[in-house]
Amino acid sequence: MPSSLPPVPVDQLTERKAAAELATLARDIARHDRLYHQNDAPEISDADYDALRRRNAAIEARFPALVRADSPSRRVGAPAAATFSEVTHARPMLSLDNLFTDPDVGDFVRQIRSFLGVTDTPVFTAEPKIDGLSMSLRYEHGRLVSAATRGDGFTGENVTPNVMTIREIPHQLPAGAPAIVEVRGEIYMKKADFAALNERMLADGGKLFANPRNAAAGSLRQLDAKVTASRTLSFFAYAWGEMSAPLATTQFDTVRRFADWGFVVNPLMVRSASEAELIAHYRLIESQRASLPYDIDGVVYKVDSLALQERLGFRSRSPRWATAHKFPAERATTVVEAIDIQVGRTGALTPVAKLEPVTVGGVVVSNATLHNEDYIKGLGQDGAPIREGRDIRVGDTVVIQRAGDVIPQIVDVLLERRPINAAPYAFPTVCPVCGSHAVREVDEKSGKRDAVARCTGGLICPAQQVERLKHFVSRLAFDIEGLGDKQIEFFHASDDEHLRIRAPADIFTLRRREATGLNRLANFPGFGATSVRKLFDSIEARRHIDLHRLIFGLGIRHIGEGNGKLLARAYGSWEHFFDAMKKVAAGDPEAVAELNAIDGVGAVVAEALADFFGEAHNIEAVAALLAEITPLDAEVPVTAGSPVAGKTVVFTGSLEKMTRDEAKATAERLGAKVAGSVSKKTDLVVAGPGAGSKLAKASELGIEVIDEDAWLERIRGL
């Protein structure tokens, strides 16, 4: 959500609107994560991306019961690319939350003090935020054994041979280093090395890189390590993962130990004892930004004490004890050459501005999203003017903004340069793909129109059919190798009923149908005997599928990967899930209550499930699919030695020895599920002073109730 688009104030959102917007944000941010982290091909600016995350966080803060299991606040990065083998991180590689103003820094410091329950400001470190590629280097008994990208934070790409070619990364640690050491930092390309590389690429007739970060990522992700070795990459060490023994008691001193071992650490890293010192160092680094030999996009602040870091712990996608203070965006002007409409999997019509290519900060950009009809007209979600009411037309000269290294957003229109014949853009009232009506739904409670226009064609709209099938076979769903976007489009468009794929079940009947038809798939361009065999084998391998992949793969609106896992864990098997959802669709009060009691499932998610399983054609499609596949029961998470692993815990009343956030974080770390309400599924209630209705409900249901002291005793030593 661009900063120039005033959203409906969070305190004015209804629960329904909030849930719908959280679902949209989860989907959009996940897509941009994949584009940035996996494909090195971002489509929006850093500022645009950060605005999306800030909006998501603000809504979640006001509606904590609506926090989704696939929320961006619980996720980092994107899955590892299939080109490389996978490495599971011993400790997750998380991202950082962002700050943008001086007051934000004060808020960050106050949140730290509040969480810890102290009045004094702890010591922080402050260092430049390098614009590169996060890397984890694992050493065992002093020897470098693996190097992995961040990936989705839990699983990364194994790029060990390529990293071995980087001169600044030691292959061997000195004597006395712990048996297991994971040094983490940033691989980047210096500005001079980037310029030299592009000169060579130009001389050789190759494709030029847009910026140093893309050059570093592209150089590191080479299948041939010799190519990586031919390009000069650098590395800054600034963090760590698994350690068999601590190196120091502070962030600063641990990084200094890395320097003693021969790693390059940033000389601009300092200790700061106050909010004012943090901001002063930010200003100093910002003033030096242009003269530094490498690209940076902000300053990172971290609590220095490792003991306090341990207490503060982590959110699902970021540590509480660290954050990034980002630099302002860059701007340029260009011309809107056309406005195109894209139709997504849910039928949403998204306008995209095609721009006259322009270079902004070393990056050539040629398109930007226009979000919706009102945004083009110069109206915000609340109907108030944006850009002082200036609309966007084909032929307009516009101001674009970017931060970091990605495609920008349109922030203003220069009316004095508008062509005389430039006409207001007429947003389509029919789907450009199938011709069905495109409508903006009206909220029954508020009477306001939705900002997004959607095709009403549903399953008859080829754009939606194709996108739903692409979603079904995607990496996080059924992950069918050899059935990518182009193949799905080929099978969907086929006139041969023996090859056509229009529904998920058709994928699993393809081999049987192809064998009885006249046309052999291997005779078509792009298919050979070997690729066809591999495709069919890959399909067969997915006849037994994890429950969460199946739930996610169905493409139910508002059900992302995280919610798929959440529902799979809550119901355990397809039979239980399917039976419960049919009851939810029928309005069964007990089934609805059970669904709503799942932490992370809100009213909109429940309504989406009811809508999906209440439609006869969906039930028919699912039945056809289930005739071909076998869903696997969800695995129950096990945390060794934890007395609360797998249990559902509810905290109620006041906590006196730890904050509510700290208690929840501890419970989740120990494998428990923290719910916001008491139900038959609740295993334990921790009640402090002032506990009310939840305590009464627990007593009524015969659920174990303990106080805070008993809770601390139960988890002591873990």
N, C-alpha and C positions, 0 to 999 in steps of 0.2 A: 504494500500500500504506500504510494508515494507521499512524501511529506507535504506536497502541495495540495493533496486531496483531503480536506477536512472531514474526518469520519464522524459518525454519530458519536457524541460524547459517551464514554463508557458508562457513566452513571445514568444515562438515559436509555440504555439498551434494555429491551425485554429479555427474559431468559431464552425465549425461543430464538430471537434474533442473535443473541450472543452465541448460542450453541451452533446456529447455522454459520455464523462468521468464523467461529473456531474451526469448524469442519473445512471451510474453504481455505482458511489460513494453513491448516495442517497439510492439505493437499498441495497447495501452491508452494509452500516452503520446502516440502519434500522434493518436489520437482526441481526447484532451483538448487537444492543441495546436490542432487544427482548431477545436474549440469555443471556445477562448479567443482565438486570434489572428484567425480568419477570421469566426466568427459572433458574437463578443462575447457568448457565451452559455455560460460555463463551468459544469460540473456538479460539480466537486469543489473543495475548498479549496486554497489555495496550499500549506499544510502537507502535505496529502495528496499533491498533485502533486510537491512537493519530495521527499517520502519515496519515491515511486516512482523518481525519478531517482537518489536516493542508493543505493537498493537495486540498481538497474541498474549503477551505477558500481562498487559493491562486488563484485558478481558478476564483472563484466568484469575487475576488477583481479586476481581470483584465477584466472580462466579466460580469459586473453587470446586464446587460440585460438578461443574461442566468440564473440568480438565480431562482431556481425552487421553487414552492410552497411546495414541499415535501423535500426541502433541509435540510440536517442535521443542517445547521445553523439556521433553524427555528423550530427545534424539539429537544425535550429532553426526555431521558428515553424510556419507552415502555408502551403500554396500561396495565392497571391493570389486573391481572390474574382473570379468571372467578371463581376461588375457593372462593374468598371473595366478599362481597358486595362492592360497589363502594362509594367513598367519593369524591365529587367535591371540589377542593381546592378553598377557597375564593380568594386567590392570587396564581398565578402559582408557582410551585416549580421548579425552573430552575437549569440547570447544570452550570458548569464553563468551560470557555476556558482554554487551557493549555499553559504553557511556558516550555521550555526545556533547555535554555542556559541563561547565564548572559546577553548577548546582548538583548535577548527577554524581559528581565525585563526592560531594558532601553526603548525598543520600547513601552511596555505597559504604562510606566509612561509618555512618550511623547505623546502617543495617548490620554491619559486622559487630559493632558494640552491643546492639540490641540482642542479637543472636547469642552472644557470649554472656550477656547480662553484666557488662562492665561499663564504666564511665570513661576510662582512659582510652585514648586512641592507641592501638598497637603500632609497632614499627612495620612499615611496608618496604618492599623493593619496587623500583620503577625502572623499566627498560624499554627500548624501542620494540615495536611489534613488526617483525620482519614479514615482508610480503612474499612468501615462498610456499613450500610444501612440507607439512609436518612429517617427521620421521622418528621412528623408534628403533634404536640400535641395541640388540641384546648380546651381552657378553657372558660367557660361561667359563669360569676358571681363567679369566683374563683374555679369552679369545673371542673375537667377533663371530657369532654363529648365525645371526639373522638380522635383516633390516626390513622393516615393514612400514608402509604408509598408514595413515590413520584409518582410511576406509570409512566404515560406519561408526567408528569409535570402539568397536568390539572385535572386528575382524578386518585386517588390512591386506594389502598386496605384498607378496614376497618379492622384493627387488634387491635381494642380497648381492648377486653378482654385479649389478650396476653400481650399487653403493660402494662396493669394494674398490671401484676405480676413482673415487673422490679422494684426493690427496689429503684433505683436512680431517678425514675420519681415520683414527687409529685402528689398526687391525688387532693390536694387542695392548692390553692395559698393563701398567707396571706391577711389580710384585707387591703384594699386600692389599690389592683390590679385593672386595668381597667376591664370593664364588659366583653370585648372580648379580649382574648389573644391567639395568636398562637405561641407557642415556637417550634422552629425547630432545629434539630441537627442530630446527628449520633448515631444509636444503633450499638454496636460492642461487640466483645468478647475478653477479655484480653487473652494474650498468655497462662498464667497459667491455666485459666478456660478452654481454648480450649484443652490443653493437658489432663486435668482431664476428660473432656467430652469424648475424644477419648479413654482414658483408660477404661471408663465405657462401651462405645460402643463395644470395643474389648472384654471385659469380658462377655458382654451379647450376643456376636455373631452378633452384628449389623454392619452396614456399616459405615466406618470411614469417617470423613469430611476431605477435602483436605487442608483447611486452615481456619483461624478464621472468615474471612468474610462469607464464605459459611456456616460455622457453625452458625453464627449469623442469617443469612437470613433464613436458614432451621429451626432454632429454633423459630424464630418469626412467620413463616408462618405455624404453626401447627394448625390443626382444633381443637385440644384439648388444651386449655390454660394450663392445668395441665402439659403437656409436656414442654411448654415454661417455666413454673414456676420451673421445675426441672433443668433447665439449667441457668447458671449465665450469664446474659447479662448486659451490662453497657451502659451509655448514656452521651454524651457530648452535652451541649446546646451551640449554637453559632450563631443562626439567628432567624428570626421570619417572620410570615406571616401577617394575618390581626390583627390589633390592634385598639381598639376603642379610645385609647388615647396614645400618645407617652410616652416612659419611660425616654428618654434622647435625647440629640441632636447629639450624636456620636455613632458609632458602639461599640467602646470600653466600654463606660459607660452603654449602654443598656445591653450588655452581663454581666457586673458587677451587674446590677439589677437582672438578672437571678440568679446569684450566691447568692444574698441576699435572694432570694425566696427559696433557697435550692437546686437549680440545680447544677450539677457538670459542671464547665467550665474549659477549658484547661489552666493550669498554665503557659504554654509556649507562650501564646498570649501576644504580645507586640505592642506598638506604634512605628512607624518608620517614620522619617521625610525626608528621602532621599532614592534614589535608592541604594546607597552604604549600608545604614543601612538594607534595605530589604535583600540584598544579604548576608550580614554578619549574619543575623538571620537565613537565609536559611542554611548557612554553619554550624552554631551552632546546629541546629536541626538535620541536616544530620549526624553530628558527634555523636549525641546521639541516633540515630535511633535504633541501635541494642540493646541498653540498656533500651529502653522504654518498659513499660509493655503491650503495644498495638501496632498493626501494623499501619504504616503510609506510604503514597506513595508520599508525597510532602509537600509543604507549601502553604497556601492560603493567598493572599494579597487582602485587601479591602480598599477602600477609607473610611476614618474614619468619615468624616462629613456626616450626613444624608441628609443635604440640598444639598450637592454636589451629593450624590447618586441619589437624586430625579431628579436633572438636567441631570445627565448622562443617567439615564433610562436603558432600556433593549434592547438587540437584541431579536430575536424570541426564542432563546434557552438559553441565558445567559445574566447576567448583564454586562454592560460596566464597572462598577466600581469594579469588582472583577475578579480574575483569580487564577489559581493554577500553581505553579512552581513545576514540577514533578521531582522525583529522577531518576537517571540512571537505566538502565535495568540490569538484572542478566543473567548469561550465564552458559551453561553446554554442554557436548557432548553426542551423542547417535548415533545409527545406523539406516539407512533407510532400513526397512524390505520389503517394497513394495511401488509401486506408483499406486494408483487407479484413475479412471476417473469418475467424477460425472457429470450428465447432468441436467442442470437447466431448469426452466420454459421457458426461452427464447432460449433454445437450446445450451447455452454456455457449453463447455466442460472444466471443472475445474479439474486439477490434484491435488491429495491430497497425501502427504507423510505419510505412516504408519511407525511410529517410534518404536524402541525398548523402552519400557516405561522407563522413567528416572525422577528422582525427582529434581526439580529446585526450590530452596527457599521454600521447603515444599509442592510443588504441583507436582503430578505425571502427566506427559504429554505423549501422545502416537500418536499424529498426528499433521500435520501442512499443510496449503495450500501452493501449489507451483505456484499458480497464472495462469501461462500459459506456452506454449511451449518454448518461448524464455527464460523465467526465469529459467527453468530447464537447458537450454543450457548454461546459464551464460551470457545472453545478456539482456540489458535494453531495454526500449521502443524505445530509439533512436538508437538502434543497437550497442551501446558502451558496452564494457565488464563490467560485475559486478562480484564480488568475484574474480577479476583478471582473468575472463574468465573460471573459474572452473565450470564445469557442475555438475549436481547431478545425481547419479546412484544408483540403488538398491545395497545395500551392503556397501555404503559409510558411513564413520564416519563423522558426521556433527556437527558444532557448532550451538547450538540453544540459543535463547535469549528470555527472558520474563521480563516484568515489571508489578508489581502488583501481581495478583493472577490467571493469566489465561494462556492458552496454547500458546507456543512460536512461533517464526518464525525461519527459517533456515537462518543463516547469513554467513556461510562459510563451506567449505569442506576441510577435512584434507587428502590431496592426498597421504601422506606417509602411510596412513592406508587403502588405496583403495585396495580391493581384485584384484588379477591378472585377474580373469575371469569377472570382473565387466564390462558390456557392456553399451555403451551410450543408453539412454532411447529413444525408437522410439515412438514419439507421434502418436496416432492413426489418420488415415485419414478417418475412418468411425466411425459413432456413435456406441458406444458399446451397445446401447439399441435397436435401430431399424435397424442398418446396412446402413443407408443413409450416403451419403458423408458428411464429416466434413470439412468445408472450413474456411479459414481466408479471409474475404472480403478485397478488395482493395479500398482505398479511391480514388475516381475519380480525385480529385484535386491534392492531394499530391503524388499519386502513391504508397503510403506505405500500407503494409498489416496490418490489424487490429491485435492487440496482442492476441485476443480471437478467438479460433476456435469454429464454431457453426454448429450444426446439421442442415442439409437442409430438414430434414423430416417434419418439421412444424407440422401440425395437425395430420399427420399419425404416428408421433413418440410417443409411449406410455409414455415416460418420460415427454415429453412436455404436452401431453394431461392431464396426471395425475397431473402434477404440476400446470397447468392452472386451473384445477378444484379445487385443494386445495386452490389456490389463490382466486378463485371465492367464496368459502364458508368460507374464513378466517374471522377472527374477525373484521378487518377493512373494509371488503367488505360486503358480505351478512350475515355473522355471523350466520350460521345455526348450532344450537346446535345438537349434536348427529351425525354430519357428519364431522368427523375428518379425519386425514390422513389415518388411517387404513380402515375406512368405504369407503372412496373414492377409495382406492386401490381395495377393495373387489368388489364394484359395477363396476368399470372400467374393471376388469378382468373377470367379470361374462360372461358365455356363454349363459345365459338365456336372451333373448331379452326383457323379461318383467321386468328384474332387472338391465339390463346393463345401465350405465351412461357414455356417451362419450362426451356430450355437456351440457352446462348450462341448456338449456330447458328441458333436460331429467330429471333433478332433480325435476322439478315441474310436470312432467307427471308420476313420479314413482308410486305414490299411485294408479292412475288409471290403470297403466299397471300391477302392482303387483296383483291387485284385479282380473284381468282377466287371470292370469297365473296359472300354475299348482303348482308351488312352492311358499309356504308361507314364507315370509322373517323371520318370528318368529321361523322357524324350523332350521335356520342356526346358527352355533356356534357364540356366541357374540351378538346375537339378541334374545330378549324375547318379549312377547306381550306388556309389558309396555314400553320397550325401542323403539319398532317399533312405538307405538302410539305417544310417545313423539317426535320421529324423524319426523313423518308426520305432527304433530302439529307445530313443529318448521319450517318446510318447508312452511306450510300454512301461518304462521305469517310473512313470508318474501315476500309474494306476493305483498305487498305494501312496497316499498323500497325507502329510501332517494336517491335523484338524485346523490349525490357525491359517495355514496356506489356503485351504478350501474356503473358509469363511471370508478371508480377504479377497480371494480370487473371484467370488461371486459378483463383486463390483457393486455391492449395496452402498447407496449414498451414505456418507458420513462414517463408513466403516473402513478405516485405514489399517495398515499393518499392525499398529499397536493395539487397536480395538479388536482386531482378529485374534491376537494372542491373549488379550484380556478375556474375551468371551470363551476361547478354547480352554483356558485355565479354569474359568469359573464353572463350566459345564462338563468338562472332561471328555466327553464323547460326542460324536455326531448325533447319535440317537437321542441323548439327553438334550442337546442343543436344539435339534430340529423339533422335538416334541414340545419343548418350552416355547420356541418361537411361534409355533402354530397356536399355542394357547395365548401367547401375547397378542397375536393378530386377532384372536377371537375375543380379546378383552378380558381374559381370565384375571381377576384381581391378584391372586396369589402369584401367578407367573409374572405379571407386570411388576409387582412389588419386589420379587426376587431379582428381576433384571435391573430395576432402578437402584437396588442396594449395592450393586457392583461398583466399587470406587472407580470413577472415570467414565461411567456410563450415565449420561444425562437424558433429559426428556426428548431431545431431538434425535439422539441415537436410538432410543427406544421406539420412537415414532417411525424412524426409517426402517427398523427391523420389522415392525408391525405392518408397515405399508408393503414391504417386499414379500413377506411370507403370507400376506393377505391377498396377493394377486394370484389367480389361478394359473396364468401362463408362466409365472415364475416357479410355482410348485411343479408344473409339468416339466419345465426345463431342468429343474434340480433333480426330479425323479429320473429323467432320461440320463442325466450325468451320473447319478448314483448307481444306475444299472451298469455303468462301465468302470467305476472306480471304487476303491475301499478307503474311507477316511481312517486314519490312525488315531487312537486315543491320545489326548494330550499328556505329556509327561509331567508328573508332579515335581516341582522344584525341590531340591534337597540341599540344605545348608548344614554341613557336618557340624555336629556339636551344638546346634542352635535349638533351644527348646520351643521356639516360636516359628520355626520354618514351616511354611505352608499354611499357617493359621491366619485367620482374619481377626485383626485387632482394631478396637475402637477406643480412642482417647476422648474423655469427656471431663468437663470441669476444669479447674485451674491446676496447672502444674507448677510446683514451687522450686524444684531442683534442676529443672532443665526447661528450655522453651518448647512450645508445641512443635515447632519446626525441627528442633534437634531430636525430640522424642520420635517423631514420624520417620525422620531420616535413619535413626538407629534401628527402628523396627524393620524398615524395608531392607536395610543392609543385612539384617539377620534372616532375611527370607520371608518375612511376614507380609501380608496384605493389610494395608491400613484403609479402613472404610470410614465413611462419614456418618453412617447411620447404623443402628442396631437392627439385626434381622435374625432369622433362624440360622443363617449361615455364619453368624458371628461366633468366634471361639472364645474371645477374651475381651473384657472391658476394663480399661485402666481408668479409674474414677478419682478425680481430685476434688477439692472443696468447690462447692457450687454446682456439682453434677445434678442434673434435673431429669428431664424426660427420658434421656438415653439410659440413665441408671435404672429408672423405673421399668423401662422396656426390658432391660437385661434381666432384672429380677423376675419379671413376668414370664420370660422365656426360659428361666433357669440357667442362664449363661454365667460362667465364672466371672466374678468381679474382684479386682485387687486394687490396692492403692499404689501411689507412685513409689513408695519405698519397696513394696513387694515386687513391682516391675523391675526396679533397679537391681534388686537381689537376684531375680530370675535371670537377668541378662549379664550379671557380673562376670567379668573376665572374658567376655566375647567381643 
